[in-house]
Amino acid sequence: MIYTVKIKFDSLDKFVLDNDNNEIELSVSSIPLKGKANNEIIQKISNYFNIKSNSVKILRGVHSKTKVVEIMF
């Protein structure tokens, strides 16, 4: 599955899945430095879907607040 992920940088723990539009809205607390925020995003998505973290791949938007991720079930 391919999802568009919209990131908000705040301390709230938010995960909203919109299956109709294949979108995820996600809050992270890590700073976007040296891949820390991207690692937290991958971890949160893998925990939500109960899959291994290597099953989540960021396809586009590594340096952006809007990312396109592939989730392999």
Phi, psi and omega in degrees: 000143177251129180233146168267128183245124177256125187256137171239132181263092175207177186273357179290146177262094186235133175215109181240122180253127177243095183292333181296322182251004184053051179235147175232132172251127192221137175254139177233151179257345179287151177279147181281068182224129178057033176079006182297316180293318178297321177295320178293321178299312179299319180295316181294319179294317179294323177294319181297315182272359178057051178230170178287149183295335178282000175269359178246126183228131176277116182273317180218152174090031181302326181252023185234162175281345176246123185237157172245120183240151174250130178244119182257114181271000000 
